[in-house]
Amino acid sequence: MKDTIITSKDLKWLYSKLETTEEVEEVSEYMRANKLVITLRDCHDSQSGWNGQNVILEGKDLSGNGYCFNGKALLNHVRHHRNHLELSKTAEYKTFLELSKKYFDTWRYLNN
C-alpha cells in the first residue's frame, strides 16, 4: 500500500476535515512553520473487511485505529503542540520544569 502525503498547501483535504476557514489556516500555518506533513496510510481489518486510513502527524496516529478520524483530533493535536511550544519558551515554564525535576529527584531518593 502506498502512503499519501498531505502538505500545508493541500487545502482541499484540510477543508474536507475541518469546520471553519480559521481552523484550516491554523493547521496549515502550524504545518508550514514546523515543516510537517500528514501521512495517510491505508489500513485493512481482515476480520471485519473494513478499509480505512491512518492519519499520522508527528508520529502520532490521529485516527486511533484507522477508522475513527475526525478533524477535531487534528485541530486538538495542533493546538496542544503549539501551546506547549509557546509555553516552553517562557521563563516561568523553565522554572516550573526545574522545580519539578528537583521535586521528582527528591521523591525518588526518599522512596528508594
PyRosetta script that sets phi, psi and omega in degrees:
from pyrosetta import init, pose_from_sequence

init()
pose = pose_from_sequence("MKDTIITSKDLKWLYSKLETTEEVEEVSEYMRANKLVITLRDCHDSQSGWNGQNVILEGKDLSGNGYCFNGKALLNHVRHHRNHLELSKTAEYKTFLELSKKYFDTWRYLNN")
pose.set_psi(1, 140.7)
pose.set_omega(1, -177.7)
pose.set_phi(2, -96.9)
pose.set_psi(2, 137.2)
pose.set_omega(2, 175.9)
pose.set_phi(3, -79.8)
pose.set_psi(3, 148.2)
pose.set_omega(3, 173.2)
pose.set_phi(4, -109.6)
pose.set_psi(4, 133.2)
pose.set_omega(4, -178.6)
pose.set_phi(5, -104.7)
pose.set_psi(5, 127.6)
pose.set_omega(5, 176.9)
pose.set_phi(6, -108.3)
pose.set_psi(6, 125.3)
pose.set_omega(6, 178.3)
pose.set_phi(7, -105.0)
pose.set_psi(7, 176.8)
pose.set_omega(7, 179.3)
pose.set_phi(8, -65.1)
pose.set_psi(8, -15.4)
pose.set_omega(8, -179.3)
pose.set_phi(9, -88.8)
pose.set_psi(9, -9.6)
pose.set_omega(9, -178.6)
pose.set_phi(10, -83.5)
pose.set_psi(10, 66.8)
pose.set_omega(10, -174.1)
pose.set_phi(11, -65.9)
pose.set_psi(11, -30.0)
pose.set_omega(11, -179.9)
pose.set_phi(12, -60.8)
pose.set_psi(12, -44.6)
pose.set_omega(12, 178.2)
pose.set_phi(13, -65.0)
pose.set_psi(13, -44.1)
pose.set_omega(13, -179.4)
pose.set_phi(14, -62.9)
pose.set_psi(14, -42.5)
pose.set_omega(14, 178.5)
pose.set_phi(15, -63.3)
pose.set_psi(15, -31.0)
pose.set_omega(15, -179.4)
pose.set_phi(16, -73.0)
pose.set_psi(16, -16.7)
pose.set_omega(16, -176.3)
pose.set_phi(17, -108.8)
pose.set_psi(17, -24.6)
pose.set_omega(17, -176.4)
pose.set_phi(18, -108.6)
pose.set_psi(18, 159.2)
pose.set_omega(18, -171.6)
pose.set_phi(19, -88.8)
pose.set_psi(19, -33.7)
pose.set_omega(19, -174.6)
pose.set_phi(20, -127.4)
pose.set_psi(20, 161.5)
pose.set_omega(20, 176.3)
pose.set_phi(21, -61.6)
pose.set_psi(21, -37.7)
pose.set_omega(21, 179.8)
pose.set_phi(22, -62.4)
pose.set_psi(22, -39.7)
pose.set_omega(22, 178.2)
pose.set_phi(23, -65.6)
pose.set_psi(23, -42.2)
pose.set_omega(23, 178.7)
pose.set_phi(24, -61.6)
pose.set_psi(24, -45.2)
pose.set_omega(24, 179.7)
pose.set_phi(25, -63.7)
pose.set_psi(25, -39.7)
pose.set_omega(25, 179.9)
pose.set_phi(26, -62.6)
pose.set_psi(26, -48.0)
pose.set_omega(26, -179.7)
pose.set_phi(27, -67.8)
pose.set_psi(27, -44.4)
pose.set_omega(27, -179.3)
pose.set_phi(28, -61.0)
pose.set_psi(28, -45.0)
pose.set_omega(28, 180.0)
pose.set_phi(29, -64.5)
pose.set_psi(29, -41.6)
pose.set_omega(29, 178.0)
pose.set_phi(30, -61.2)
pose.set_psi(30, -44.8)
pose.set_omega(30, 179.6)
pose.set_phi(31, -64.5)
pose.set_psi(31, -43.2)
pose.set_omega(31, -178.9)
pose.set_phi(32, -65.3)
pose.set_psi(32, -46.5)
pose.set_omega(32, -177.1)
pose.set_phi(33, -64.1)
pose.set_psi(33, -32.6)
pose.set_omega(33, -177.1)
pose.set_phi(34, -104.4)
pose.set_psi(34, 7.9)
pose.set_omega(34, 178.7)
pose.set_phi(35, 52.7)
pose.set_psi(35, 51.8)
pose.set_omega(35, -177.6)
pose.set_phi(36, -108.8)
pose.set_psi(36, 155.8)
pose.set_omega(36, 172.5)
pose.set_phi(37, -131.1)
pose.set_psi(37, 157.2)
pose.set_omega(37, 173.1)
pose.set_phi(38, -101.6)
pose.set_psi(38, 133.1)
pose.set_omega(38, 177.5)
pose.set_phi(39, -105.6)
pose.set_psi(39, 125.0)
pose.set_omega(39, 174.2)
pose.set_phi(40, -100.9)
pose.set_psi(40, 118.3)
pose.set_omega(40, -177.6)
pose.set_phi(41, -119.2)
pose.set_psi(41, 119.5)
pose.set_omega(41, 179.4)
pose.set_phi(42, -62.5)
pose.set_psi(42, 142.7)
pose.set_omega(42, 176.1)
pose.set_phi(43, -138.5)
pose.set_psi(43, 158.2)
pose.set_omega(43, -177.3)
pose.set_phi(44, -141.6)
pose.set_psi(44, 131.8)
pose.set_omega(44, 175.2)
pose.set_phi(45, -99.0)
pose.set_psi(45, 106.3)
pose.set_omega(45, -175.4)
pose.set_phi(46, -67.8)
pose.set_psi(46, -25.2)
pose.set_omega(46, -179.3)
pose.set_phi(47, -72.1)
pose.set_psi(47, -43.3)
pose.set_omega(47, -178.5)
pose.set_phi(48, -96.1)
pose.set_psi(48, -19.2)
pose.set_omega(48, -177.1)
pose.set_phi(49, 84.1)
pose.set_psi(49, 5.7)
pose.set_omega(49, -179.2)
pose.set_phi(50, -76.1)
pose.set_psi(50, 144.6)
pose.set_omega(50, 172.0)
pose.set_phi(51, -113.5)
pose.set_psi(51, 144.7)
pose.set_omega(51, 179.7)
pose.set_phi(52, -153.6)
pose.set_psi(52, -168.9)
pose.set_omega(52, 177.4)
pose.set_phi(53, -138.6)
pose.set_psi(53, 131.6)
pose.set_omega(53, 169.3)
pose.set_phi(54, -80.5)
pose.set_psi(54, 134.6)
pose.set_omega(54, 179.3)
pose.set_phi(55, -110.6)
pose.set_psi(55, 107.6)
pose.set_omega(55, -170.4)
pose.set_phi(56, -113.3)
pose.set_psi(56, 125.7)
pose.set_omega(56, 175.5)
pose.set_phi(57, -133.7)
pose.set_psi(57, 127.3)
pose.set_omega(57, -179.4)
pose.set_phi(58, 54.2)
pose.set_psi(58, 39.3)
pose.set_omega(58, 177.2)
pose.set_phi(59, 77.6)
pose.set_psi(59, 2.6)
pose.set_omega(59, -178.9)
pose.set_phi(60, -110.4)
pose.set_psi(60, 131.3)
pose.set_omega(60, 177.7)
pose.set_phi(61, -83.2)
pose.set_psi(61, 105.9)
pose.set_omega(61, -176.7)
pose.set_phi(62, -79.0)
pose.set_psi(62, -6.0)
pose.set_omega(62, 180.0)
pose.set_phi(63, -92.5)
pose.set_psi(63, -2.0)
pose.set_omega(63, -177.8)
pose.set_phi(64, 75.9)
pose.set_psi(64, -81.2)
pose.set_omega(64, -178.0)
pose.set_phi(65, -122.7)
pose.set_psi(65, 11.3)
pose.set_omega(65, 179.8)
pose.set_phi(66, 97.2)
pose.set_psi(66, -8.0)
pose.set_omega(66, -175.1)
pose.set_phi(67, -124.8)
pose.set_psi(67, -2.9)
pose.set_omega(67, -171.3)
pose.set_phi(68, -121.8)
pose.set_psi(68, 24.1)
pose.set_omega(68, -176.9)
pose.set_phi(69, -74.2)
pose.set_psi(69, 139.2)
pose.set_omega(69, 165.8)
pose.set_phi(70, -141.6)
pose.set_psi(70, 161.5)
pose.set_omega(70, -174.9)
pose.set_phi(71, -61.0)
pose.set_psi(71, -27.5)
pose.set_omega(71, -179.7)
pose.set_phi(72, -63.5)
pose.set_psi(72, -33.9)
pose.set_omega(72, 177.8)
pose.set_phi(73, -63.1)
pose.set_psi(73, -41.1)
pose.set_omega(73, 178.0)
pose.set_phi(74, -65.4)
pose.set_psi(74, -47.9)
pose.set_omega(74, -179.5)
pose.set_phi(75, -62.6)
pose.set_psi(75, -43.6)
pose.set_omega(75, 179.1)
pose.set_phi(76, -63.4)
pose.set_psi(76, -40.3)
pose.set_omega(76, 178.3)
pose.set_phi(77, -60.9)
pose.set_psi(77, -48.1)
pose.set_omega(77, -179.2)
pose.set_phi(78, -62.5)
pose.set_psi(78, -46.8)
pose.set_omega(78, -179.0)
pose.set_phi(79, -63.3)
pose.set_psi(79, -41.8)
pose.set_omega(79, 179.3)
pose.set_phi(80, -61.3)
pose.set_psi(80, -49.3)
pose.set_omega(80, -178.0)
pose.set_phi(81, -69.5)
pose.set_psi(81, -37.7)
pose.set_omega(81, 177.7)
pose.set_phi(82, -63.8)
pose.set_psi(82, -44.6)
pose.set_omega(82, 179.2)
pose.set_phi(83, -64.1)
pose.set_psi(83, -39.8)
pose.set_omega(83, 178.3)
pose.set_phi(84, -63.4)
pose.set_psi(84, -42.2)
pose.set_omega(84, 179.0)
pose.set_phi(85, -63.2)
pose.set_psi(85, -42.7)
pose.set_omega(85, 179.7)
pose.set_phi(86, -67.2)
pose.set_psi(86, -41.9)
pose.set_omega(86, -178.5)
pose.set_phi(87, -66.8)
pose.set_psi(87, -37.7)
pose.set_omega(87, -176.9)
pose.set_phi(88, -67.0)
pose.set_psi(88, -14.1)
pose.set_omega(88, 179.2)
pose.set_phi(89, -86.7)
pose.set_psi(89, -10.6)
pose.set_omega(89, -176.3)
pose.set_phi(90, -85.8)
pose.set_psi(90, 149.7)
pose.set_omega(90, 178.9)
pose.set_phi(91, -65.0)
pose.set_psi(91, -36.4)
pose.set_omega(91, -179.3)
pose.set_phi(92, -62.1)
pose.set_psi(92, -40.2)
pose.set_omega(92, -179.0)
pose.set_phi(93, -67.5)
pose.set_psi(93, -41.6)
pose.set_omega(93, 178.4)
pose.set_phi(94, -62.8)
pose.set_psi(94, -40.1)
pose.set_omega(94, 176.4)
pose.set_phi(95, -63.4)
pose.set_psi(95, -43.4)
pose.set_omega(95, 177.8)
pose.set_phi(96, -58.6)
pose.set_psi(96, -44.7)
pose.set_omega(96, 179.3)
pose.set_phi(97, -62.5)
pose.set_psi(97, -41.1)
pose.set_omega(97, 179.1)
pose.set_phi(98, -63.7)
pose.set_psi(98, -44.7)
pose.set_omega(98, 178.8)
pose.set_phi(99, -65.0)
pose.set_psi(99, -39.8)
pose.set_omega(99, 178.9)
pose.set_phi(100, -62.3)
pose.set_psi(100, -42.2)
pose.set_omega(100, 179.8)
pose.set_phi(101, -64.2)
pose.set_psi(101, -43.3)
pose.set_omega(101, 178.7)
pose.set_phi(102, -62.3)
pose.set_psi(102, -43.8)
pose.set_omega(102, 179.6)
pose.set_phi(103, -62.2)
pose.set_psi(103, -45.8)
pose.set_omega(103, -178.1)
pose.set_phi(104, -64.3)
pose.set_psi(104, -43.8)
pose.set_omega(104, 179.6)
pose.set_phi(105, -61.4)
pose.set_psi(105, -41.7)
pose.set_omega(105, 178.0)
pose.set_phi(106, -65.3)
pose.set_psi(106, -45.5)
pose.set_omega(106, 179.4)
pose.set_phi(107, -60.6)
pose.set_psi(107, -43.3)
pose.set_omega(107, -179.4)
pose.set_phi(108, -64.5)
pose.set_psi(108, -41.2)
pose.set_omega(108, 178.9)
pose.set_phi(109, -62.1)
pose.set_psi(109, -45.4)
pose.set_omega(109, -177.6)
pose.set_phi(110, -70.2)
pose.set_psi(110, -23.8)
pose.set_omega(110, -176.2)
pose.set_phi(111, -102.0)
pose.set_psi(111, 11.2)
pose.set_omega(111, 176.7)
pose.set_phi(112, -103.8)
pose.dump_pdb("model.pdb")
